[in-house]
């Protein structure tokens, strides 16, 4: 992965203090019930490793890094559980399928849980300013040689991480060439979208009561008005269907969505 990018010189999206968030959903018992306690799982791999790198403000950030064999890297954003073993496994699988390096930053700074109520509190307590510094540092770490020297980046995330996949693309500058977001909170602020360089693939669950078809429709309009490329892939599923830790994991649709995501990355990242 090639080239160095001075990410800290990039302006933050205007109004970044007002990042659209899913925090209010954590007070909805139905939302928490949709996120069933993850099935027990321990993942061990010699391919990935825990790493520390500078956040955008120079403080320490951490994550899970899987080195690849190309000039491309993917930033993978966790669900609201934290950086758990399922995300680490997905990082290794994605590197195996693409050859791209994968860095999954820890947006909760070491906190992880399998309890839905506690996960909701972690999501609510996550400071958008801190999250922004972490994702900025993540992009920098895989482009400036700290962990890798990627010439092109993609982003991907689920639920809480789906929204932050988009925010990473907004903050990452023109090095970010593809963004995949699974049922994450969109950002329809035109001043934010004006700084988006990446085409976006949004995986939507038609039965999602939170990132609903109406929410997605509003985002489609906003992206069209901003002159940005958006592809929406719809499944007759509920929120969180693509999470393999979910006891009601929609395996067939999740595999189809991942195959579509891989095609999207290959199209725009090579």
FENQUI-V543397 format. One line per field, one symbol per residue. ss: DSSP state (A for helix, B for strand, O for the rest). phi: phi as a letter, one per 30 degrees, with the letter a starting at -180 (. if undefined). psi: psi as a letter, one per 40 degrees, with the letter a starting at -180 (. if undefined). A space follows every 10 residues. Layout:
ss->???
phi->???
psi->???
This chain:
ss->OOOOOOAAAO OOOOOAAAOO OOAAAAAOAA AAAAOOOOOO OOOOOOOBBB BBBBOOOOOB BBBBBBOOOO OBBBBBBOOO OOOOAAAAAA AAAAAAAAOO BBBBBOOOOO OOOOOAAAAA AAAAAOOAAA AAAAAAAAAA AOOOOOOOOO OBBBBBBBOA AAAAAAAAAA AOAAABBBBB BBOOOOOOOA AAAOOOOOBB BBBBBOOOOO OOAAAAAAAA AAAAAOOOOB BBBBBOOOOO OOOOOOOOOO AAAAAAAAAA AAAAAAAAAO
phi->.bjcbddddd ddeeiddcde bcedddcced ddddcdeede abcbaddcad bbadddcjdd bbabccdcbb cbbccccddd djdcdddddd dddddddcid dbbcdcdchj dbbccedddd dddddddedd eddddddddd dcbcjecabd dbbbbaabhe dddddddddd ddidddcabc bchcddbcdd ddddcdccdb cccccdcddc ddedddddde ddddddiccb ccccbdbcei dcddddeced eddddddddd dddddddcci
psi->hiihhgdeeh iihhfeefhh iedddeehdd ddddgihiih hhhhiediih iiihideeih iiahhhiafa fiihhhhiae dagadddddd ddddddddei ihhhigeefe hiiehddddd ddddehhddd dddddddddd deeeeddigi diiiiiihbd dddedddddd eeaedhehhh hhfihihehd ddddeheiih hhhhhdehec gidddddddd dddddefihh hhhhigiiie deheehdfhg dddddddddd dddddddee.
